[in-house]
């Protein structure tokens, strides 16, 4: 996309050169015939600029005609246009460009020159649209773009040299992430540029076509159509390599283009996990562009993709070397690197530290990543909620209405004159009717407003209640893993006799618990307390392994009450299809309840039995049991059947309700047998589904 955004600058530059040269030749020869006779010189100057994008050359040409003293309308117009050009290339500040474009538009409109100099007029309209786009006012931006298109269509500007509207629409859809909608505009640009290549500067044709082909591949990559993306990346590379004339397209320009596309292609192979191909193209990209005066931004992107590759194939030290090498470019503001690249660098660091078990640095890297990502999201969210199609249709409708209104103006005048006498006789009646209708309308509006306000307040109250419930669920379900991890930490800090193997096992247990907790937090923050509204993501898991991990973690919580957890299973492995995080929460809730409602020094027993098509897990305690009056209510959300634990533990009324929802979401069954006050046994039956 970065290449596409360069097209507007390059096309604008070419047009500027044409205008300046046209005026210079006109000033020297004082005739339109001379301008026509020197058309061939335009291409020479265009290519001279595009060979090195020499902005100093442009400024020199502009400065050479700053002595204009002629007060003719054309010379004043050229002076305003030159100021617009200087703002565009010199200041590059959108507000200054907006002011110069607005001045140019006002001069053209005031002097009725808009039609004669329609290309000046449309350029200024597009510039004003770009300003509003830069400040995230997309409705205004789209309105100016559409006005420019409408104006160019009215005066039939040459499609071979005027394709800006399609580029703007492509940018809208691309930035919104609507790549399916962007693709038709990209293909249209490619088709028109290939058709008109012989009529344009060789440099301009090359720049636009290679960039547009690259953008087309990017769209397919963003859509996850990786094979199509690879196909179009290779088409772009083939196009670049076909330009063999060094005088037309210099080698540096081709290397820059190839370096960028190689990097993108390498990234696509990385997504496909074709690591050899990915590594080859990423290294080729770095080899081409990691040079003074080349594309520093793209080089950093390629390096980060390569670091990601090394992490994927479990080569953390190679990834570390790359991250250290790119640190100065992406962690300071001294270099022109995007926020997206910076956030990616921190994310890769977090992944590296996670792989190398340096959790403290991993957490800090994640914090910095989310800090930058939040800033990016704050900017991009505004365009995601903006509907381009809807706004275009609205603008079209407004323009159509204006045209209808204009065509009816004359008819309206005759009708008004004809009806004038009748209106004079009826004016008192009309005023009375108008006042009556207005009062009635105001009364209806007031009633409607009050109803809407009441509905809004009710929705807000319901939303607050729902969020409060979500927070209670989160607090409830986080207590178990946190208690277990605290117990492990106490042992690691205070027990000097544990072996290195035992330390590693405890750390792995903490990591599993922390990952499950993070997954649970993310899910709860995006949903409600009702599991029926959430999608169960099933995957093959070993139920015995999950229960072992859960039991190992919670035995530290049981030690607080000098309790013992016994895990009995007659089978070494039970493979089922289930959501790992949700089953973790299910059995954690049941075991924690057994701990909570059992006295000090009691035992908890966990059994696993397997039948033909289901596995049954039972959790038995020696606790206080469940009174008969509560047995029908224990599975209710925020149930009244909640009691403090034997050590005064605070009840929430959530655990069994959540457990039941999880079991039912897995098409299982949960029940209990209780004999107050001699303990309770909870049973969970889960189907053994075949992995399809």
C-alpha positions in Angstrom: 0.0 0.0 0.0 2.9 2.3 0.7 3.9 2.0 -3.0 0.4 2.9 -4.0 0.5 6.1 -2.0 3.6 7.2 -3.8 1.7 7.1 -7.1 -0.3 10.2 -6.2 2.9 12.2 -5.5 4.5 11.0 -8.7 1.6 11.6 -10.9 1.1 15.0 -9.4 4.8 15.8 -10.0 4.6 14.8 -13.6 1.6 17.0 -14.1 3.4 19.9 -12.4 6.4 19.5 -14.7 4.0 19.7 -17.7 2.4 22.9 -16.4 5.7 24.6 -15.6 7.3 23.6 -18.9 4.1 24.7 -20.8 4.2 28.1 -19.2 7.9 28.6 -19.7 7.7 27.7 -23.4 4.6 29.9 -23.7 6.4 32.9 -22.0 9.3 32.5 -24.4 7.4 32.0 -27.7 4.0 33.7 -26.9 2.0 31.2 -29.0 -0.2 28.0 -28.6 1.5 26.6 -31.7 4.8 26.6 -29.9 3.4 24.6 -27.1 2.0 22.0 -29.5 5.4 21.8 -31.3 7.2 21.1 -28.1 5.1 18.2 -26.8 8.0 15.8 -27.3 10.1 17.9 -24.8 7.5 17.0 -22.0 8.5 13.3 -22.0 12.2 14.2 -21.8 11.7 16.4 -18.7 9.3 13.8 -17.1 11.9 11.1 -17.4 14.7 13.4 -16.2 12.7 14.0 -12.9 11.6 10.4 -12.5 15.0 8.9 -12.9 16.0 10.1 -9.4 12.9 11.8 -8.1 14.9 15.0 -8.1 12.7 17.5 -6.2 15.6 20.1 -6.3 15.2 20.0 -10.0 11.5 20.8 -9.7 12.2 23.7 -7.3 14.8 25.1 -9.6 12.3 25.2 -12.5 9.7 26.8 -10.2 12.1 29.4 -8.9 13.2 30.3 -12.5 9.7 31.9 -13.2 9.1 33.6 -9.8 9.9 37.0 -11.5 6.4 37.0 -13.1 5.1 40.6 -13.0 2.4 40.4 -15.7 -1.0 41.1 -14.1 -2.9 39.1 -16.7 -5.5 36.6 -15.5 -3.4 33.6 -16.7 -0.3 34.8 -15.0 -2.1 35.3 -11.7 -3.6 31.8 -12.1 -0.1 30.4 -12.7 1.2 32.2 -9.6 -1.6 30.7 -7.4 -0.9 27.2 -8.9 2.8 27.5 -8.3 2.1 28.4 -4.6 0.0 25.3 -4.5 2.8 23.2 -6.0 5.3 24.6 -3.5 3.1 23.8 -0.6 2.6 20.3 -1.9 6.3 19.5 -2.4 8.0 21.9 -0.1 6.0 22.1 3.1 4.2 18.8 2.8 1.9 20.0 5.6 -1.7 19.1 4.8 -3.2 22.2 6.3 -0.9 24.5 4.2 -1.7 22.4 1.1 -5.4 22.8 2.0 -5.1 26.6 2.2 -3.3 26.9 -1.1 -5.7 24.6 -2.8 -8.7 26.6 -1.4 -7.1 29.8 -2.7 -6.7 28.3 -6.1 -10.3 27.1 -6.2 -11.7 30.5 -5.1 -9.7 32.3 -7.9 -10.9 29.8 -10.5 -14.5 30.1 -9.4 -14.5 33.8 -8.9 -13.1 34.4 -12.4 -15.2 31.7 -14.1 -12.1 29.8 -15.1 -13.0 26.4 -13.7 -14.1 25.0 -17.0 -11.2 26.3 -19.0 -8.6 25.1 -16.4 -10.5 22.1 -15.3 -7.4 20.0 -14.5 -6.2 22.8 -12.1 -9.7 22.7 -10.5 -9.9 18.9 -10.0 -6.3 18.8 -8.7 -7.3 21.3 -6.0 -10.4 19.4 -5.2 -8.5 16.2 -4.7 -5.9 18.0 -2.5 -8.7 19.3 -0.2 -10.1 15.8 -0.1 -6.7 14.5 1.0 -6.6 17.0 3.8 -9.9 15.8 5.2 -8.7 12.2 4.8 -5.6 13.0 6.8 -7.7 14.4 9.7 -10.1 11.4 9.6 -13.1 13.3 8.3 -14.0 10.7 5.7 -17.4 12.1 4.7 -15.9 15.4 3.7 -12.9 13.7 1.9 -15.2 11.5 -0.1 -17.4 14.5 -1.0 -14.4 16.3 -2.5 -13.2 13.2 -4.3 -16.6 12.6 -5.8 -16.9 16.3 -6.8 -13.6 16.1 -8.6 -14.6 12.9 -10.4 -18.0 14.5 -11.4 -16.2 17.6 -12.7 -13.6 15.5 -14.7 -16.4 13.4 -16.2 -18.3 16.5 -17.2 -15.4 17.9 -19.1 -14.2 14.5 -20.4 -10.7 14.6 -19.1 -8.4 12.0 -20.7 -8.7 8.7 -18.8 -5.1 7.8 -19.7 -3.7 10.7 -17.6 -6.5 11.0 -15.1 -7.3 8.0 -12.9 -7.1 9.6 -9.5 -10.6 8.8 -8.4 -10.1 5.1 -8.7 -6.9 5.4 -6.7 -8.7 7.3 -3.9 -11.5 4.7 -3.8 -8.9 1.9 -3.7 -7.2 3.6 -0.8 -10.5 4.0 1.1 -11.3 0.3 0.8 -7.8 -0.9 1.4 -7.4 1.2 4.6 -10.8 -0.1 5.8 -9.7 -3.6 5.3 -12.4 -4.3 2.6 -9.9 -5.9 0.2 -12.7 -7.5 -1.9 -14.0 -4.0 -2.7 -10.5 -2.7 -3.3 -9.5 -5.4 -5.9 -11.8 -4.2 -8.7 -10.4 -0.6 -8.5 -6.8 -2.0 -8.5 -7.5 -4.2 -11.6 -9.2 -1.2 -13.3 -6.1 0.9 -12.7 -3.8 -1.8 -14.1 -6.0 -2.3 -17.2 -6.1 1.5 -17.9 -2.4 1.9 -17.3 -1.5 -1.0 -19.6 -3.8 0.3 -22.3 -2.3 3.8 -22.0 1.3 2.9 -21.4 2.5 4.2 -24.8 0.9 7.6 -24.2 2.6 8.2 -20.8 6.1 8.7 -19.5 8.0 5.4 -19.4 8.9 6.2 -15.8 5.3 6.9 -14.8 4.0 3.8 -16.5 6.6 1.6 -14.8 6.1 3.2 -11.4 2.3 2.8 -11.5 2.1 -0.6 -13.0 4.6 -2.4 -10.7 3.1 -0.7 -7.7 -0.5 -1.6 -8.7 0.5 -5.2 -9.4 2.1 -5.4 -6.0 -1.0 -3.9 -4.3 -3.3 -6.5 -6.1 -1.2 -9.3 -4.6 -1.3 -7.6 -1.2 -5.1 -7.6 -1.3 -5.3 -11.3 -2.0 -2.7 -11.9 0.8 -4.9 -9.8 3.3 -7.9 -11.9 2.3 -6.0 -15.1 3.1 -6.0 -16.2 -0.6 -2.2 -16.9 -0.4 -1.9 -18.9 -3.7 -3.5 -16.0 -5.6 -1.2 -13.6 -3.8 1.9 -15.6 -4.8 0.7 -15.7 -8.4 0.3 -11.9 -8.6 3.6 -11.2 -6.8 5.4 -13.3 -9.4 3.5 -11.5 -12.1 4.8 -8.2 -10.7 8.4 -9.5 -10.5 8.1 -10.8 -14.1 7.0 -7.3 -15.2 9.9 -5.6 -13.4 12.5 -8.0 -14.8 11.1 -7.5 -18.3 12.3 -3.9 -18.2 15.9 -4.4 -19.4 16.7 -1.0 -20.9 18.8 0.7 -18.3 18.2 4.1 -20.0 14.5 3.8 -19.5 14.4 2.2 -16.0 17.6 2.5 -14.0 18.9 -0.4 -12.0 18.4 1.2 -8.6 14.7 1.8 -9.3 14.3 -1.9 -10.3 16.2 -3.1 -7.2 14.0 -0.9 -4.9 10.9 -2.4 -6.5 12.1 -6.0 -6.5 13.3 -5.6 -2.9 9.8 -4.6 -1.7 8.0 -7.3 -3.7 10.5 -10.0 -2.6 9.8 -9.0 1.0 6.0 -9.2 0.5 6.4 -12.6 -1.3 8.6 -13.9 1.5 5.9 -12.9 4.0 3.3 -14.8 2.1 5.4 -18.0 2.1 5.9 -17.5 5.8 2.1 -17.5 6.3 2.0 -20.7 4.3 4.8 -22.1 6.6 6.9 -22.8 3.5 10.0 -21.6 5.4 12.7 -22.3 2.8 11.0 -20.2 0.2 10.2 -17.5 2.7 13.8 -17.3 3.9 15.1 -17.1 0.3 12.8 -14.2 -0.7 13.3 -12.3 2.6 17.0 -12.5 2.3 16.8 -11.4 -1.3 14.8 -8.4 -0.2 17.3 -7.4 2.5 20.2 -7.9 0.1 18.6 -5.5 -2.5 17.4 -2.7 -0.1 19.8 -2.8 2.9 22.0 -0.1 1.4 22.4 3.7 1.9 19.8 5.6 -0.1 17.5 2.6 -0.5 14.2 1.7 1.2 15.0 1.6 5.0 11.4 1.1 6.0 10.9 -2.0 3.8 14.2 -3.4 5.0 13.1 -3.3 8.7 9.8 -5.0 7.7 11.7 -7.8 5.9 14.0 -8.2 8.9 11.1 -8.6 11.3 9.5 -11.2 9.0 12.7 -13.1 9.0 12.9 -12.9 12.8 9.3 -14.3 12.9 10.4 -17.2 10.7 13.3 -18.1 13.1 10.9 -18.1 16.0 8.5 -20.4 14.1 11.2 -22.9 13.4 12.5 -22.8 17.0 15.7 -20.8 16.3 15.3 -18.1 19.0 18.9 -17.0 19.0 18.9 -16.2 15.2 15.7 -14.2 15.9 17.4 -12.4 18.8 20.2 -11.3 16.6 17.8 -9.8 14.1 15.7 -8.1 16.8 18.9 -6.5 18.3 20.0 -5.4 14.9 16.7 -3.6 14.1 16.3 -2.1 17.6 17.6 1.3 16.9 15.4 1.8 13.9 12.0 0.7 15.4 12.3 1.7 19.1 13.2 5.4 18.5 11.5 8.2 16.5 14.7 9.1 14.8 13.9 6.9 11.8 10.8 6.9 9.5 9.3 3.6 10.6 5.5 3.0 11.0 3.8 2.3 14.3 2.7 -1.0 12.9 6.4 -2.0 12.4 7.2 -0.8 15.9 4.4 -2.8 17.5 5.4 -5.9 15.5 9.0 -5.6 16.9 7.7 -5.6 20.5 5.4 -8.6 19.8 8.3 -10.6 18.3 10.3 -9.7 21.4 7.5 -11.0 23.6 7.3 -14.2 21.7 11.1 -14.6 22.0 11.1 -14.1 25.7 8.2 -16.5 26.1 10.1 -19.2 24.2 13.2 -18.6 26.3 11.1 -18.6 29.6 12.0 -15.0 30.5 8.4 -14.2 31.6 9.3 -10.8 33.2 10.7 -9.4 29.9 7.9 -11.1 27.9 5.3 -9.3 30.0 7.0 -5.9 29.5 7.3 -6.5 25.8 3.6 -7.3 25.6 2.8 -4.2 27.6 4.7 -2.0 25.1 3.1 -3.9 22.1 -0.4 -3.3 23.4 0.4 0.3 24.2 1.4 1.0 20.6 -1.4 -1.2 19.2 -4.0 0.7 21.2 -2.8 4.0 19.5 -3.0 2.3 16.1 -6.5 1.0 16.8 -7.7 4.4 18.0 -6.8 5.8 14.5 -7.9 2.9 12.3 -11.3 2.3 14.1 -12.7 5.5 12.8 -12.4 4.4 9.1 -13.6 0.8 9.9 -17.0 2.3 11.0 -17.2 4.4 7.9 -19.3 2.9 5.0 -17.8 4.0 1.7 -20.6 2.5 -0.5 -23.3 4.1 1.7 -21.7 7.5 1.6 -21.1 7.4 -2.2 -24.8 6.5 -2.7 -25.8 9.4 -0.4 -23.6 11.9 -2.2 -25.0 10.6 -5.6 -28.5 11.1 -4.3 -27.7 14.6 -3.1 -26.2 15.5 -6.5 -29.2 14.0 -8.3 -31.6 16.0 -6.1 -29.6 19.2 -6.8 -29.9 18.6 -10.5 -33.6 18.0 -10.2 -34.0 21.1 -8.1 -32.0 23.2 -10.7 -34.1 21.9 -13.6 -37.3 22.7 -11.7 -36.2 26.3 -10.8 -37.8 27.9 -13.8 -40.9 25.9 -13.5 -41.2 26.9 -9.9 -40.9 30.6 -10.8 -43.9 30.4 -13.2 -45.9 28.4 -10.7 -45.2 30.9 -7.9 -46.2 33.8 -10.2 -49.4 32.0 -11.2 -50.3 31.1 -7.7 -49.3 34.4 -6.1 -52.8 35.8 -5.9 -54.2 32.6 -4.5 -51.5 32.6 -1.8 -52.3 36.1 -0.7 -55.9 35.1 -0.1 -54.9 31.9 1.7 -52.0 33.1 3.8 -53.9 33.5 7.1 -55.3 29.9 6.8 -51.9 28.5 5.9 -50.2 30.2 8.8 -52.8 28.8 11.2 -52.5 25.3 9.8 -48.7 25.6 9.9 -48.7 26.6 13.6 -51.1 23.8 14.4 -49.0 21.2 12.6 -45.8 22.5 14.1 -47.2 22.3 17.7 -48.5 18.8 17.0 -45.1 17.9 15.5 -43.2 19.3 18.5 -45.5 17.4 20.9 -44.9 14.1 19.0 -41.1 14.8 18.9 -41.1 15.4 22.6 -42.9 12.1 23.3 -40.6 10.2 20.9 -37.5 11.8 22.5 -38.7 10.8 26.0 -39.3 7.2 24.9 -35.9 7.0 23.2 -34.2 8.5 26.3 -36.0 6.0 28.5 -35.0 3.1 26.3 -31.4 4.3 26.2 -31.2 4.5 30.0 -32.6 1.0 30.3 -30.1 -0.4 27.8 -27.3 1.4 29.7 -28.5 -0.1 33.0 -28.7 -3.6 31.5 -25.2 -3.1 30.0 -23.8 -2.1 33.4 -25.4 -5.1 35.1 -23.9 -7.4 32.4 -20.4 -6.0 32.8 -20.7 -6.3 36.6 -21.6 -10.0 36.1 -18.7 -10.5 33.7 -16.3 -9.0 36.2 -17.7 -11.3 39.0 -17.2 -14.4 36.7 -13.7 -13.3 35.9 -12.8 -12.7 39.6 -14.3 -16.1 40.5 -12.5 -18.1 37.9 -9.2 -16.4 38.3 -9.1 -17.2 42.0 -8.3 -20.9 41.5 -5.3 -20.6 39.1 -3.9 -17.6 41.0 -4.1 -19.4 44.3 -2.4 -22.4 42.8 0.4 -20.2 41.3 0.9 -18.5 44.6 1.3 -21.8 46.3 3.9 -22.9 43.7 5.7 -19.5 44.1 5.9 -20.0 47.9 7.5 -23.4 47.4 10.0 -22.1 44.9 10.9 -19.3 47.2 11.1 -21.2 50.5 11.9 -24.8 49.7 15.6 -25.1 49.1 15.5 -28.9 48.6 13.5 -29.0 45.4 15.4 -30.3 42.3 15.9 -28.5 39.0 13.5 -30.9 37.3 10.8 -30.1 39.9 11.4 -26.4 39.4 10.9 -26.7 35.7 7.7 -28.8 36.1 6.3 -26.2 38.5 7.2 -23.4 36.1 5.5 -25.3 33.2 2.4 -25.8 35.4 2.4 -22.0 36.1 2.8 -21.2 32.4 -0.2 -23.5 31.5 -2.3 -21.9 34.2 -1.3 -18.4 33.1 -2.1 -19.1 29.5 -5.5 -20.5 30.4 -6.2 -17.5 32.6 -5.2 -15.1 29.7 -7.5 -16.9 27.3 -10.3 -16.8 29.8 -9.8 -13.0 30.4 -9.9 -12.3 26.7 -13.0 -14.3 26.2 -14.9 -12.8 29.1 -14.0 -9.3 28.1 -15.6 -9.9 24.7 -18.7 -11.7 25.8 -21.3 -12.1 28.5 -21.8 -14.7 31.3 -24.0 -16.9 29.0 -21.9 -19.6 27.3 -24.7 -20.3 24.8 -23.7 -17.1 23.1 -20.1 -18.1 22.7 -18.5 -20.5 20.3 -16.9 -23.7 21.6 -13.5 -24.3 19.9 -12.9 -28.0 20.1 -9.6 -29.7 19.6 -8.2 -33.1 20.5 -7.0 -33.2 24.2 -5.9 -35.8 26.6 -8.4 -35.6 29.6 -6.0 -37.4 31.9 -3.2 -34.9 31.2 -5.6 -32.0 31.7 -6.8 -33.4 35.1 -3.2 -34.1 36.2 -2.3 -30.5 35.5 -5.4 -29.1 37.2 -4.9 -31.4 40.2 -1.2 -30.5 40.5 -1.9 -26.8 40.5 -4.8 -27.0 43.0 -3.0 -29.3 45.5 -1.2 -26.2 46.6 -4.5 -24.5 47.4 -5.6 -27.7 49.3 -2.4 -27.5 51.4 -3.7 -24.2 52.9 -6.3 -26.4 54.7 -3.9 -29.4 55.1 -6.1 -31.4 52.7 -5.0 -34.1 50.3 -6.2 -34.6 46.7 -6.1 -38.2 45.4 -6.3 -38.7 41.6 -7.2 -42.3 40.6 -7.5 -43.5 37.0 -7.4 -47.0 35.5 -6.5 -45.8 32.0 -3.4 -43.9 30.9 -5.0 -41.7 28.3 -8.5 -40.6 27.2 -8.6 -38.6 24.0 -11.7 -36.3 23.5 -12.7 -33.3 21.4 -13.2 -30.4 23.7 -12.3 -26.8 24.5 -9.2 -27.0 26.7 -9.6 -23.7 28.5 -13.3 -24.4 29.3 -12.7 -27.9 30.7 -9.9 -26.4 32.8 -12.4 -24.0 34.3 -15.0 -26.7 34.8 -12.8 -29.1 36.8 -11.1 -26.2 38.6 -14.5 -25.0 39.8 -15.5 -28.4 41.0 -12.2 -29.2 42.8 -12.1 -25.7 44.4 -15.7 -26.3 45.7 -14.6 -29.6 47.2 -11.7 -27.8 49.0 -13.9 -24.9 50.1 -16.6 -27.1 51.7 -14.3 -29.7 53.3 -12.9 -29.4 56.8 -9.1 -29.2 57.6 -7.1 -32.4 57.0 -9.9 -34.1 54.9 -9.3 -35.8 51.5 -10.7 -35.2 48.0 -10.9 -38.1 45.5 -11.0 -37.8 41.8 -11.8 -40.8 39.6 -11.9 -41.3 35.9 -13.9 -44.1 34.2 -14.4 -44.8 30.5 -17.4 -46.5 28.8 -18.1 -47.1 25.1 -19.0 -43.6 24.1 -18.3 -41.4 27.1 -15.9 -40.7 30.0 -17.1 -40.0 33.5 -15.1 -37.9 36.0 -16.2 -38.0 39.6 -15.0 -35.6 42.3 -15.8 -36.7 45.8 -15.2 -34.7 49.0 -15.7 -35.4 52.8 -17.3 -32.0 53.3 -20.5 -30.6 54.8 -22.7 -31.7 52.0 -25.6 -29.9 50.3 -28.9 -29.3 52.2 -32.0 -30.7 50.6 -33.6 -27.2 50.3 -30.6 -26.1 48.1 -30.3 -29.1 45.8 -32.6 -27.7 43.1 -30.8 -24.3 43.0 -27.1 -25.0 43.1 -26.7 -24.8 39.3 -28.6 -21.4 39.0 -26.6 -18.3 38.0 -26.0 -16.1 41.0 -27.9 -18.7 43.0 -29.4 -18.1 46.5 -27.9 -21.5 47.5 -24.6 -20.1 48.4 -22.8 -20.6 51.7 -19.4 -19.6 53.1 -16.7 -22.3 53.1 -15.6 -24.2 56.1 -12.8 -21.6 56.6 -15.1 -18.6 55.9 -14.3 -18.5 52.2 -16.5 -15.9 50.4 -19.3 -17.4 48.1 -20.1 -16.1 44.7 -22.9 -18.3 43.4 -21.2 -18.6 40.0 -19.0 -21.7 39.8 -21.6 -24.4 39.4 -23.7 -22.4 37.0 -20.6 -21.8 34.8 -19.6 -25.5 35.1 -23.1 -26.6 33.9 -23.0 -24.3 30.9 -19.5 -25.6 30.0 -20.7 -29.3 30.2 -23.9 -28.7 28.2 -21.9 -26.7 25.6 -19.9 -30.0 25.2 -23.1 -32.0 25.0 -22.3 -33.7 28.3 -24.1 -34.2 31.6 -23.4 -33.0 35.2 -25.1 -34.2 38.4 -24.3 -34.8 42.1 -25.1 -37.0 45.0 -24.9 -35.4 48.5 -25.5 -36.8 51.9 -25.5 -33.9 54.4 -23.3 -33.6 56.4 -21.1 -36.5 55.1 -19.8 -35.0 51.8 -20.8 -34.6 48.1 -19.8 -36.3 44.9 -20.1 -34.4 41.6 -20.2 -36.4 38.3 -19.3 -35.1 34.8 -20.0 -37.3 31.7 -18.5 -36.1 28.5 -19.0 -37.7 25.1 -16.0 -39.3 23.4 -16.3 -37.8 19.9 -14.3 -39.0 17.0 -11.8 -36.5 15.5 -13.4 -35.7 12.1 
